[in-house]
Amino acid sequence: MNQLNNRKPAKKCYEHIGGKLGQLLLEQFIDKGWITKDNPTDRHYYITEKGEKEFTKLGVDLSKIKSD
């Protein structure tokens, strides 16, 4: 089978990853305790201490994220 037919899409929506990949990443970050909400009804997540350590290990430069 052609390798191009096996590729999975990684959609970009404006300035973020969207689609199924974005959903799966979000779910994993929540499950691993890397991001959370103070209240389930909150719209936005925040990066936990554990998340800061783990994202940094992956080479993610968190200094590029503005604090609210």
Secondary structure, DSSP 8 states (H G I E B T S, - for coil): --GGGG-----EETTEE-HHHHHHHHHHHHHTTSEE-SSTT-S--EE-HHHHHHHHHTT--GGGS---
